[in-house]
Amino acid sequence: MRKIFTVIFLVMFINATSAEVTSMRIGFVEISKILKSAPQTAVSNKKLEKEFKGRTDKLKKTIVSLQNKGQKYKKNNLTMDDETKVKMQRELQLAKIDIQRDERELKEDISIRRREEMNALQAKVTTSIAIFAKSNQYDLILYQGVAYTSEAVDVTEMIIKEMGMNRKENKLE
C-alpha cells in the first residue's frame, strides 16, 4: 500500500512539475552582439576618443618631431664631427625611449578607461535585460554557456532595440 501511494505521489508531482516547465517563457541574448550594437557603445567610444584626443595628438606630434630629427641627422651626419654625432644619436635614442614610454602609458590608460566603460555598459545591459524580461513576462533569459539556441528564443535584437529606446536613461556620461 505504501509503495502504491509513493508511486501515485511521484506521478502527480512529475505531472505538476512538467506542467509548470512547459509554460515557462525562455529567451537567449548574445551579449557580445549587444555590446557591439548598442547605441551606448558608440557614445562610450566617442567619449573615450574625446578624453584621450589631446594626449594622442601630443604623442603624434612628438613622433613626427623625432622622425624629422632623425632625417636631419641622416642628412647631416657625414658632415658632423664625432662628438656631435654621438650627442645626436644619444638624443635620438633618449627621445625614442621617452616616446615608447609615453605610448605605453597612453595605451594602458585607454585600456583601463575602456574596461571601466565596458563594465558600466554591461551593468546597463543587465538592467535592460531584467526590465525586458519583466515587461515581456520571461521566466528565464540565458546569455552564457549555451551550446545552441533557436532563433525563436533569441531576444538579442529586442534588447538592443530596448537599449536604443532607453538611450537617454542609459546614456554614459
The 8 nearest C-alpha neighbors of each residue, nearest first, counted from 0:
[[1, 3, 2, 4, 5, 6, 7, 8],
 [0, 2, 4, 3, 5, 6, 7, 8],
 [3, 1, 5, 4, 0, 6, 7, 8],
 [2, 4, 6, 0, 5, 1, 7, 8],
 [3, 5, 1, 7, 2, 6, 8, 0],
 [6, 4, 8, 2, 3, 7, 9, 1],
 [7, 5, 9, 3, 8, 4, 10, 2],
 [8, 6, 4, 10, 9, 5, 3, 11],
 [7, 9, 5, 11, 6, 10, 4, 12],
 [10, 8, 12, 6, 11, 7, 13, 5],
 [11, 9, 7, 13, 12, 8, 14, 6],
 [10, 12, 8, 14, 9, 13, 15, 7],
 [13, 11, 9, 15, 10, 14, 16, 8],
 [14, 12, 16, 10, 15, 11, 17, 9],
 [15, 13, 11, 17, 16, 12, 18, 10],
 [16, 14, 12, 18, 13, 17, 11, 19],
 [15, 17, 13, 19, 18, 14, 12, 20],
 [18, 16, 20, 14, 19, 15, 13, 21],
 [19, 17, 15, 16, 21, 20, 14, 22],
 [18, 20, 16, 17, 22, 21, 15, 23],
 [21, 19, 17, 23, 22, 18, 16, 24],
 [22, 20, 18, 23, 19, 17, 24, 16],
 [21, 23, 20, 19, 24, 18, 17, 138],
 [24, 22, 20, 21, 138, 25, 19, 137],
 [23, 25, 137, 138, 22, 139, 26, 136],
 [24, 26, 139, 140, 137, 138, 23, 152],
 [27, 25, 140, 152, 153, 154, 139, 141],
 [26, 28, 153, 141, 140, 142, 152, 154],
 [29, 27, 155, 142, 154, 153, 30, 141],
 [28, 30, 32, 31, 155, 142, 33, 27],
 [29, 31, 33, 32, 28, 34, 142, 155],
 [32, 30, 34, 33, 29, 35, 36, 28],
 [33, 31, 35, 30, 34, 29, 36, 155],
 [34, 32, 30, 36, 35, 31, 37, 159],
 [33, 35, 31, 32, 36, 37, 30, 40],
 [36, 34, 32, 33, 37, 31, 40, 41],
 [37, 35, 33, 34, 32, 38, 159, 40],
 [36, 38, 39, 33, 40, 159, 34, 35],
 [39, 37, 40, 41, 163, 36, 42, 166],
 [38, 40, 42, 37, 41, 170, 43, 171],
 [41, 39, 43, 38, 42, 37, 44, 34],
 [40, 42, 44, 43, 39, 38, 45, 37],
 [41, 43, 39, 45, 40, 44, 46, 38],
 [42, 44, 46, 40, 41, 45, 39, 47],
 [45, 43, 41, 47, 46, 42, 48, 40],
 [46, 44, 48, 42, 47, 43, 49, 41],
 [45, 47, 43, 49, 44, 48, 50, 42],
 [48, 46, 50, 44, 49, 45, 51, 43],
 [47, 49, 45, 51, 46, 50, 52, 44],
 [48, 50, 52, 46, 47, 51, 45, 53],
 [49, 51, 47, 48, 52, 46, 53, 45],
 [50, 52, 48, 54, 49, 53, 55, 47],
 [53, 51, 55, 49, 54, 48, 50, 56],
 [54, 52, 56, 55, 51, 57, 50, 49],
 [53, 55, 57, 51, 56, 52, 58, 105],
 [56, 54, 52, 58, 57, 53, 51, 59],
 [55, 57, 59, 53, 58, 54, 52, 60],
 [56, 58, 54, 60, 55, 59, 53, 61],
 [57, 59, 61, 55, 56, 60, 54, 62],
 [58, 60, 56, 62, 61, 57, 55, 63],
 [61, 59, 63, 57, 62, 58, 64, 56],
 [60, 62, 64, 58, 59, 63, 65, 57],
 [63, 61, 65, 59, 64, 60, 66, 58],
 [64, 62, 66, 60, 65, 61, 67, 59],
 [63, 65, 61, 67, 62, 66, 60, 68],
 [66, 64, 68, 62, 67, 63, 69, 61],
 [65, 67, 69, 63, 64, 68, 62, 70],
 [68, 66, 64, 70, 69, 65, 71, 63],
 [69, 67, 71, 65, 66, 70, 72, 64],
 [70, 68, 66, 72, 67, 71, 65, 73],
 [71, 69, 73, 67, 72, 68, 74, 66],
 [70, 72, 68, 74, 69, 73, 75, 67],
 [71, 73, 69, 75, 70, 76, 74, 68],
 [74, 72, 70, 76, 71, 75, 69, 77],
 [73, 75, 71, 72, 76, 70, 77, 69],
 [76, 74, 72, 77, 78, 73, 71, 79],
 [77, 75, 79, 72, 78, 73, 74, 84],
 [78, 76, 75, 79, 74, 73, 80, 84],
 [77, 79, 76, 75, 80, 74, 84, 81],
 [80, 78, 76, 77, 83, 84, 81, 75],
 [79, 81, 83, 82, 84, 78, 76, 77],
 [82, 80, 84, 83, 85, 79, 86, 76],
 [81, 83, 85, 84, 80, 86, 79, 87],
 [82, 84, 86, 85, 80, 81, 87, 79],
 [85, 83, 81, 87, 86, 82, 88, 79],
 [84, 86, 88, 82, 83, 87, 89, 81],
 [85, 87, 83, 89, 84, 88, 82, 90],
 [88, 86, 90, 84, 89, 85, 83, 91],
 [89, 87, 85, 91, 90, 86, 84, 92],
 [88, 90, 92, 86, 87, 91, 85, 93],
 [91, 89, 87, 93, 92, 88, 94, 86],
 [92, 90, 94, 88, 89, 93, 95, 87],
 [91, 93, 95, 89, 94, 90, 88, 96],
 [94, 92, 96, 90, 95, 91, 89, 97],
 [93, 95, 97, 91, 96, 92, 90, 98],
 [96, 94, 92, 98, 93, 97, 91, 99],
 [95, 97, 93, 99, 94, 98, 100, 92],
 [98, 96, 94, 100, 95, 99, 101, 93],
 [97, 99, 101, 95, 100, 96, 102, 94],
 [98, 100, 102, 96, 97, 101, 103, 95],
 [99, 101, 97, 103, 98, 102, 104, 96],
 [102, 100, 98, 104, 103, 99, 105, 97],
 [101, 103, 99, 105, 100, 104, 98, 106],
 [102, 104, 100, 106, 105, 101, 99, 107],
 [105, 103, 107, 101, 106, 102, 108, 100],
 [104, 106, 102, 108, 107, 103, 101, 109],
 [107, 105, 109, 103, 104, 108, 110, 102],
 [108, 106, 110, 104, 105, 109, 111, 103],
 [109, 107, 105, 111, 110, 106, 104, 112],
 [110, 108, 106, 112, 107, 111, 113, 105],
 [109, 111, 107, 113, 108, 112, 106, 114],
 [112, 110, 108, 114, 109, 113, 107, 115],
 [111, 113, 115, 109, 114, 110, 116, 108],
 [112, 114, 110, 116, 115, 111, 109, 117],
 [115, 113, 117, 111, 112, 116, 118, 110],
 [116, 114, 112, 118, 113, 117, 119, 111],
 [115, 117, 113, 119, 114, 118, 120, 112],
 [118, 116, 120, 114, 119, 115, 121, 113],
 [119, 117, 121, 115, 120, 116, 114, 122],
 [118, 120, 116, 122, 117, 121, 115, 123],
 [119, 121, 117, 123, 122, 118, 116, 124],
 [122, 120, 124, 118, 123, 119, 117, 125],
 [121, 123, 125, 119, 120, 124, 126, 118],
 [122, 124, 120, 126, 121, 125, 127, 169],
 [125, 123, 121, 127, 126, 122, 128, 120],
 [124, 126, 128, 122, 123, 127, 121, 129],
 [125, 127, 123, 129, 124, 128, 130, 122],
 [128, 126, 124, 130, 129, 125, 131, 123],
 [127, 129, 131, 125, 126, 130, 132, 124],
 [128, 130, 132, 126, 131, 127, 133, 125],
 [131, 129, 127, 133, 128, 132, 134, 126],
 [130, 132, 128, 134, 129, 133, 135, 127],
 [133, 131, 137, 129, 135, 130, 134, 136],
 [134, 132, 136, 130, 135, 131, 129, 137],
 [133, 135, 131, 132, 136, 130, 137, 129],
 [136, 134, 132, 133, 137, 131, 130, 24],
 [137, 135, 133, 134, 132, 138, 24, 131],
 [138, 136, 132, 24, 139, 135, 25, 133],
 [139, 137, 24, 23, 25, 136, 140, 132],
 [138, 140, 25, 137, 26, 141, 24, 23],
 [139, 141, 26, 27, 25, 142, 137, 138],
 [142, 140, 27, 143, 26, 28, 139, 145],
 [141, 143, 28, 27, 29, 30, 140, 144],
 [144, 142, 145, 141, 29, 30, 28, 27],
 [143, 145, 146, 142, 141, 147, 27, 29],
 [144, 146, 143, 147, 142, 148, 141, 27],
 [145, 147, 144, 148, 143, 149, 142, 141],
 [148, 146, 145, 149, 144, 27, 150, 153],
 [149, 147, 150, 152, 153, 146, 27, 145],
 [148, 150, 151, 152, 153, 147, 27, 26],
 [149, 151, 153, 152, 148, 154, 27, 26],
 [150, 152, 149, 153, 148, 154, 26, 27],
 [151, 153, 26, 150, 27, 149, 154, 25],
 [154, 152, 27, 150, 155, 26, 28, 151],
 [153, 155, 157, 28, 156, 27, 26, 152],
 [156, 154, 28, 158, 157, 153, 29, 159],
 [157, 155, 159, 158, 154, 160, 33, 153],
 [156, 158, 160, 154, 155, 159, 161, 131],
 [157, 159, 161, 155, 160, 156, 162, 154],
 [160, 158, 156, 162, 161, 157, 37, 33],
 [159, 161, 157, 163, 158, 162, 156, 164],
 [162, 160, 158, 164, 163, 159, 157, 165],
 [161, 163, 165, 159, 160, 164, 166, 158],
 [164, 162, 166, 160, 161, 165, 38, 159],
 [163, 165, 161, 162, 166, 160, 167, 159],
 [166, 164, 162, 168, 163, 167, 169, 161],
 [167, 165, 163, 169, 170, 168, 164, 162],
 [166, 168, 170, 165, 169, 164, 163, 171],
 [169, 167, 165, 166, 170, 171, 162, 164],
 [168, 170, 166, 167, 165, 171, 123, 39],
 [171, 169, 167, 166, 168, 39, 172, 42],
 [170, 172, 169, 43, 39, 42, 120, 119],
 [171, 170, 46, 43, 42, 169, 116, 39]]
